[in-house]
Amino acid sequence: TGSGILQQVVQVKISSEVAGEIIELPVKEGQAVRKGDLLVRVKPALYAAALRSQEASLKSAEADVLTAEANARKAEAELKRNEDLFSRQRICGSLYDEVRTGAEVARAGAIASAQRVEMARAGLKRSQEDLARTTIFSPIDGTVSKLNSELGERVSGMGMMAGTEIMTVADLGEMEARVEVGEIDVVLIRPGFTARLDVDSFKDRKFEGRVTQVARSAKTAAVGTQQESTKFEVRIRMADKGLCLPGMSVTADIETRYRTNVLTVPIQAVTTRLPGSKAGDPAAKKDAKTEAAEAEE
């Protein structure tokens, strides 16, 4: 037996990857959404301007490449002419070295210009991604289970770093109980075991479930000032769908072993007698009652 709470099997926390003001928030808490629906839009003006700036930088870099390639071709032609003159000893060695160095510098300048184009393209791609991040769509079919932000609020975010958590979208059709089981009993539990769930909100109903995961690390909680209780989290997938809500309290009875084709009788019909005693012996009845009470305890 273990107690815990109900949680969604699948939930996605929607966070902003860019900073800005929320200008569109067409959903409310508890609203059902489909995959691809608009959830939130951040003011894109700053990122659109950055995109235009990167586009201009790319065009400028591409123009620089054309200039650098033209200079490199001119320097190569000049080098060939001077090589012919140098071979016929019409020019001095220092002049030839100067021309050859100029050609090498021109070739290096062309290569550097090409690299600047690649840098500008990378910056343009980054600006395009930043602009795309201002619009967030639902990644799953589900329900807005939690809404933390409102229209007009400012959110923060920067690339791969976690930004402001705007909302949580969850699939409420698939629920699981996350209960804590003691270290003595957890070794008996395996994925696939059957469980019966008691949800506090449904007093007269039992829910069926199946164990899907047993934690491999313990949770320790201080009891008083000295002792600690060791618990392990067990996850149980509910068979019933769409009835329960996240956060509801639940108690689970996990079936670890069972027997078939056995005789069962009410516990009230079970008693004990001392060896050799008769059914009418008062002492035997007294001892039998005492032992029965102890057995029940």
Buried (B, 14 or more C-beta within 10 A) or exposed (E): EBBBEBBBBBBBEBBBBBBBEBBBBEBEEEEEBEEEBBBBBBBBEBBBEBBEEBBEBBEEBBEBBEEBBEBBBEBEEBBEEBBEBBEEEEBEEEEBEEBBEBBEEBBEBBEEBBEBBEEBBEBBEBBBBBBBBBBBBBEBBBBBBBBBBEEEEEBBBEEEEEBBBBBBBBBBBBBBBBBBBEEEBBEEBEEEBBBBBBBEEBEEEEBEBBBBEBBEEBEEEEEEEEEEEEBBBBBBBBEBEEBBBBEBEBBBBBEBEEEEEEEEEEEEEEEEBEEEEEEEBEEBBEBBEEBBEEEEE
